C-alpha cells in the first residue's frame, strides 16, 4: 500500500524478526531524521525483497498460491501454502469436513481438511474456493491441505440454479454435450482438454526435433485446394462498406472486399509447397473448414489439421516412414506425460500397434481383401469407387488392429497435384493411413513437379499461375501429408464421437457459443 512516497507492507506475526532488521535499515537510510524521498524508496525496495524472499510470503504478506499439481508433490509436505479451485466433492465427518478441490492443473484433486466449526455457509459442490494452510500426509499416503482458512469465492446452488451436473453422478456424452459452456467442469472432459494441449505441444516438439519449421498459412484464401467446392465463402456483413468499396463492373458482392472471392481455408498445402522450396521441411497446424453436410461421428465443419511438406522427397515410401514415426512418437509422449489423464478418459494405456510396423497395401490389394471378404460387408466395392468407413475399418481389423497405409490410387480418385506413378501413369503416388476407430487419419502424396504435366491437370477454375511458377525456378520434388488432429485424438483415446475431442464443436445446424 502506498502513501505519498512511502510503501507499507503487511508482515505476518511469525516474521517479527524482520521488523528489527527494518528498524536498523531505517536508521541507516536516515528516515528517522530526514525522511528523504530517496531513503523512502530504498527502504521500500529492501522491504519488498525481504517479503518476497520469505518462504511462501508475497509482497502483501499473503502466502503465494500453489497449483494443485505442485501441492500434491510429497516434497512440499510441511510447507504452508494457498490453493484455489472448485469443489468437486464434500464429505462431512464427525469433527472435520473433507473437501476435494480441483484447479484444472491436473486430473488429481487435493483433499482439504477443515474443522466443522470453520465451514463457510455457502460451501457446496461446484463452488469456487481459496484455502490456506499446511500441507501434510494423509493416512493413505497422499498429500492433503490442513486448512486454517477456507473462503468461498463464487457460490454454486446446484438445485436452486439448475446446475446440470450433480456430485458423484455419471452422465453420457450426449447429455453433457448440451452444455458446452459447462462441459470443461466434468472431470473426463477436463482431462481431454489437457491431453489435447499435450498432444499439440508434443507435435511441435517432435517436428522441431526433425528439423521442421512452423509456418503460419492463411485462414483466408482464394484457393480451393481440394477442388471439391466444399468451402465457406467470406464477405463483410456491412452493406454500407460494400457499397463504398464497390468498383465499376463489380457485380458479385463476394469479390468486392478482396477483389476476388475469398474462402475459409480447407488446407494450407499449396502455401506450404511454396515455402518448402525455400526452407525444405515445413509444417502448419491450425483450424481448417469444410462445408460438408455431414453430422456423422467423424465429421466437423471446423477442425484442426497438421500439414507438413518436405522438399527433395520423390518417393511415397519416404513419406510413409515420416508419418509412421510421427504418429507413434506423439502417442508415446502422450502416454509418458499424460498417463493419469489418459486413464481418466478411459484410453488404452499402451496400444499394441505402438510396437508393430504399420501395414501397407496398394489400392488394388485392398480391393482384393475386401472382395475376398464381401460376405462380411454390408456393401461390396468396385474398382474406382472410394472406400466407405466400413471398408476402411475392416482393413484395419484385417491387419490385426494395426494402422495400415493404402498407396498407389487411381488418379481419377485423387487431386490434380498428385504425381503419377512412374511405372503406371494411371495411378498416383498417394497414400491414406487408416487407423482404429476412425478409418482415414492421414492423407498425403508426392506432388506433381513436372510443369507440363501439372499444367494439363490444373482445374479450369481458379488462378494457379503462381503454383505453376513454383515448378519454373529451381524446382525440386516435394511430398507432404495432412492429419486431422481431432481424428488422431479419437483414435488414440478411443473417443467415439469427434464432437467430444474439442471444447466448442461446429457441425451443420450447430454453431453454438
Order of alpha helices (4+ residues) and beta strands (2+ residues): beta-beta-alpha-alpha-alpha-beta-beta-beta-beta-beta-alpha-alpha-alpha-beta-beta-beta-alpha-beta-alpha-beta-beta-alpha-alpha-beta-alpha-alpha-beta-beta-beta-beta-alpha-alpha-beta-alpha
